[in-house]
Amino acid sequence: MLDFNLQYVMNFIKQMERINTIHQLISAERTGSPTAFAKKIGLSRSQLYNMLDFIKDLDAPVRYCKKRESFYYESSYELILNYSLKTITCDELKEIYGGFHLRPVLLDGAMVNLQ
């Protein structure tokens, strides 16, 4: 079961790194067109817009300039992503959740169970 869950953890880390890359490219105004930007980060155009919506949900003032062919931040914006990973036992999990087993939803909708 650990290998199956490790896949989701690795996917989560990949998503965080992708969000950071998106942020860096937008900050530098080096995204290119939406199609080029999506290709640059290995996503489809619709997946890119889903990621941009997620970033906008974090109050990022993301805009697109047709003339410059780049996404940019309308005002100063800093995005700092921190995450950590710790292995816990089943008993620790029960203590944390009071006996209930809840699984958090990741960005791609996948569920994680680190038992």
C-alpha positions as CSV (number, residue, x, y, z in Angstrom):
1,M,0.0,0.0,0.0
2,L,2.9,2.4,0.7
3,D,4.0,2.3,-3.0
4,F,0.5,3.3,-4.1
5,N,0.4,6.2,-1.6
6,L,3.9,7.2,-2.4
7,Q,2.8,7.9,-6.0
8,Y,0.2,10.4,-4.7
9,V,2.8,12.1,-2.4
10,M,5.2,12.4,-5.3
11,N,2.4,13.8,-7.5
12,F,1.6,16.4,-4.8
13,I,5.3,17.4,-4.7
14,K,5.3,17.7,-8.5
15,Q,2.2,19.9,-8.4
16,M,3.8,22.2,-5.8
17,E,7.0,22.5,-7.9
18,R,4.8,23.2,-11.0
19,I,3.0,26.0,-9.2
20,N,6.3,27.4,-8.1
21,T,7.5,27.3,-11.8
22,I,4.3,29.0,-12.9
23,H,4.8,31.7,-10.3
24,Q,8.4,32.3,-11.3
25,L,7.6,32.6,-15.0
26,I,4.7,34.9,-14.4
27,S,6.9,37.1,-12.1
28,A,9.5,37.3,-14.8
29,E,6.8,37.9,-17.5
30,R,8.3,35.1,-19.5
31,T,5.3,32.9,-20.0
32,G,4.6,33.4,-23.7
33,S,1.1,32.8,-25.1
34,P,-1.2,30.5,-23.1
35,T,-0.5,27.6,-25.6
36,A,3.3,28.1,-25.3
37,F,3.1,28.5,-21.6
38,A,1.2,25.3,-21.2
39,K,3.6,23.4,-23.4
40,K,6.6,24.9,-21.4
41,I,5.3,23.4,-18.2
42,G,4.0,20.2,-19.6
43,L,0.3,20.8,-19.3
44,S,-2.7,21.1,-21.7
45,R,-4.1,24.6,-22.1
46,S,-7.1,23.8,-20.0
47,Q,-4.9,22.3,-17.3
48,L,-2.9,25.5,-17.3
49,Y,-6.0,27.6,-16.8
50,N,-7.0,25.3,-13.9
51,M,-3.6,25.9,-12.3
52,L,-4.0,29.7,-12.9
53,D,-7.4,29.6,-11.3
54,F,-5.9,27.9,-8.2
55,I,-3.2,30.6,-8.0
56,K,-5.9,33.3,-8.4
57,D,-7.8,31.7,-5.5
58,L,-4.7,32.5,-3.5
59,D,-5.4,36.2,-4.3
60,A,-2.8,36.4,-7.1
61,P,-3.5,39.3,-9.4
62,V,-2.7,37.3,-12.6
63,R,-3.5,39.1,-15.9
64,Y,-2.6,38.4,-19.5
65,C,-1.2,41.0,-22.0
66,K,-1.8,40.2,-25.7
67,K,0.8,42.8,-26.7
68,R,3.6,41.3,-24.6
69,E,2.2,37.8,-25.0
70,S,2.8,37.0,-21.4
71,F,0.9,36.5,-18.1
72,Y,2.0,39.0,-15.4
73,Y,1.0,40.1,-11.9
74,E,-1.0,43.3,-12.0
75,S,0.6,44.3,-8.7
76,S,3.4,43.0,-6.5
77,Y,2.8,39.4,-5.5
78,E,4.9,36.9,-3.7
79,L,4.0,33.2,-3.4
80,I,5.9,31.1,-0.9
81,L,5.2,27.4,-0.9
82,N,6.3,25.3,2.1
83,Y,5.5,21.7,2.6
84,S,6.8,18.9,4.8
85,L,6.3,15.2,4.9
86,K,6.3,13.0,8.0
87,T,5.5,9.4,8.4
88,I,3.0,8.6,11.2
89,T,1.7,5.3,12.6
90,C,-2.0,4.2,12.5
91,D,-2.2,5.0,16.3
92,E,-0.9,8.5,15.7
93,L,-3.4,8.9,12.8
94,K,-6.3,7.9,15.1
95,E,-5.0,10.4,17.8
96,I,-4.8,13.2,15.3
97,Y,-8.3,12.6,13.8
98,G,-10.0,11.4,17.0
99,G,-10.5,7.9,15.6
100,F,-11.8,9.1,12.2
101,H,-9.7,8.4,9.1
102,L,-9.9,11.4,6.8
103,R,-7.9,11.7,3.6
104,P,-7.0,15.2,2.2
105,V,-7.7,16.1,-1.4
106,L,-4.7,17.1,-3.4
107,L,-4.7,19.6,-6.3
108,D,-5.5,17.0,-8.9
109,G,-8.4,15.5,-6.9
110,A,-6.4,12.5,-5.8
111,M,-6.8,11.1,-2.3
112,V,-3.9,10.3,0.0
113,N,-3.7,7.7,2.7
114,L,-0.3,7.5,4.3
115,Q,-0.9,4.4,6.4
